[in-house]
Amino acid sequence: MIACVAVVGHQNNPLYIQSFTEADDALKLHHIVHCSLDVVDERVNNPKKSGPTLNETFLGLLYPTENYKVYGYLTNTKVKFILVTTDLDVRDADVRNVSVTISFKC
């Protein structure tokens, strides 16, 4: 299940954040999204260390927490889509399809 979707600008400015959980978790999810931006920057600036190349826009699993998994997608204009899920057994292919669908609708 998707817990949060965030769209972040090329200067790491939040453009849109929507959480789909209780109001108490909204601040926690906002923090998780903010922390994931460091991982995105690290993967973009050091492509040899982290696997995906600059041509690959789906960044995959950024990091797991106890209750969530955080995935990232980077557009060619450096806009970032962050997806936080509660499913700990979700497949990367499913998240890739969701990320591509979201980016095309925006």
N, C-alpha and C positions, 0 to 999 in steps of 0.2 A: 504494500500500500504506500502511496506517495504521501509523505508527511509535510513536505515543503518544496516549493518551487521558487527559485530566485533568478532574476535577470540582473546582471551586473555590467555596468559600462566598462569601456576600455581603460578608464582611469580608476577602476575599482569603486566607482560610485554606484550605490544601489538604485536601480531603475524600477524594480518591481520585486516584492517579496510577498508570497502568500503561503500561509501555513494552513494545514487541513486537520489540525488537532485541537486540543483544548487550549484555552487562552493562556493557561499557565505555562505551556510548552512553547509559546510563540517567541519569547525572549531567548530561550535555550536554542531554538532552531535558528534564530537570527545570529546568535553567537557561532553556531556550527557553520553556517554559511560564510560568515566573516573569516573564520579560521581556515576554511577550505580555499580561500583566495591565495593564501600563502603557498599552498600545495600547487595550485594552478600556475602561479608565477614561477615556482621552482621547476616544474615540468616544461614550461615554455622556454625558460632561460637556459636550462641544462638538458636538452633533448637526449644526449647520449647516455646520461645516467638513469633516466626514468623510462626509457622504452619508446613511447610514441614520438613520431617525427612531427615537424611543424606542419606537414601536409595533412596529418591526421587530426581531424577536429574533435573527434570523440576522445576524451581523455581517460575514460574508464573510471574505475573505482579510485577515488582520491584518498579516502581513508575510512575505515570502519570505526564506530564507537560501540559502546555496550548495547545500545538500543537502535542504532541507525547505521545506514550505509550512505556515503556521500559520493555522488557521481558528478562528473563535469563534462561540459561540451563547450568548445571555443569556436566562435564563428570567424570568418575571414576578416571581419572588421574589429576583432578583439573583444566582442561582446561575449560574456560568459553566461552560460546557463548552468545553474547548480540544482541538482535534484537530490533530495534527501528522502530515503525510503525506510520504512520500518521492517520490510521483509529482509531477513538476513540470508535467505536462500535464493535471492533473485539472481537471474542470469544476466551477464553483461550484454548479450544480444538483445534481450528484452528492453533494457535501459537504453541501449543505442537507438532502437526503433522509436522509443518515446521521445528521446532527445532530438532526433532528426525531425519527427513530426512537430514538436513544439517549435523548433527553430523555423520551419517552413511556414507555420501559421502566423508567426510574428513578423 
